Amino acid sequence: MSAPAASPEEAAAIAAAIEQFLRDTAAAPGRSGRRESPWLRAGLFAGVGLGPAGPSPWGDAEPWGSA
């Protein structure tokens, strides 16, 4: 017994349905609850020559030294 092959449109519909199912049932991303050490943060900033008033090169909105 053999099943007929799916058409390209059917295969695309099956793939889209599987992707939608995975998105719908995926766990929500959670916060880790961990914050980096202020000492580590200060060391990283000092290591790349940034001052405390400058923006973070890592894209976080928290200014240096306020942790």
Wavefront OBJ file of the C-alpha trace (Angstrom):
o trace
v 0.000 0.000 0.000
v 1.382 3.401 -0.900
v 0.016 6.895 -0.464
v 0.114 9.423 -3.257
v 2.691 12.184 -2.905
v 1.461 15.560 -1.703
v 1.409 18.420 -4.186
v 3.725 21.384 -3.501
v 0.717 23.414 -2.349
v -0.359 20.685 0.061
v 3.163 20.344 1.429
v 3.361 24.108 1.966
v -0.011 24.097 3.732
v 1.109 21.273 6.021
v 4.369 23.082 6.836
v 2.475 26.308 7.563
v 0.032 24.474 9.819
v 2.870 22.869 11.767
v 4.641 26.242 12.175
v 1.400 27.875 13.348
v 0.851 25.062 15.845
v 4.377 25.476 17.216
v 3.880 29.249 17.603
v 0.492 28.809 19.261
v 1.666 26.222 21.762
v 5.135 27.556 22.585
v 5.789 28.646 26.152
v 5.940 32.381 26.695
v 9.479 33.677 27.139
v 10.093 34.457 30.770
v 12.449 36.750 32.562
v 15.364 35.023 34.154
v 15.105 37.118 37.297
v 18.875 37.374 37.432
v 20.576 40.711 37.236
v 24.199 41.119 36.464
v 26.490 42.167 39.232
v 27.131 45.916 39.441
v 30.814 45.066 39.812
v 30.760 43.036 36.616
v 28.973 45.857 34.826
v 31.512 48.411 36.067
v 34.362 46.170 34.954
v 32.882 45.751 31.494
v 32.438 49.486 31.105
v 35.941 50.216 32.374
v 37.380 47.542 30.111
v 36.089 49.227 26.978
v 36.889 52.755 28.163
v 33.352 54.033 28.729
v 32.424 56.518 31.378
v 29.427 56.256 33.704
v 27.459 58.948 31.836
v 27.694 57.268 28.440
v 25.120 54.916 26.954
v 25.618 51.215 27.278
v 27.087 49.561 24.177
v 25.033 46.460 24.986
v 21.711 48.128 24.257
v 20.226 48.157 27.750
v 18.417 51.249 28.955
v 19.797 51.049 32.487
v 22.500 53.657 33.026
v 25.797 52.545 34.468
v 26.053 52.553 38.235
v 22.325 52.534 38.925
v 22.061 48.781 39.498
l 1 2 3 4 5 6 7 8 9 10 11 12 13 14 15 16 17 18 19 20 21 22 23 24 25 26 27 28 29 30 31 32 33 34 35 36 37 38 39 40 41 42 43 44 45 46 47 48 49 50 51 52 53 54 55 56 57 58 59 60 61 62 63 64 65 66 67
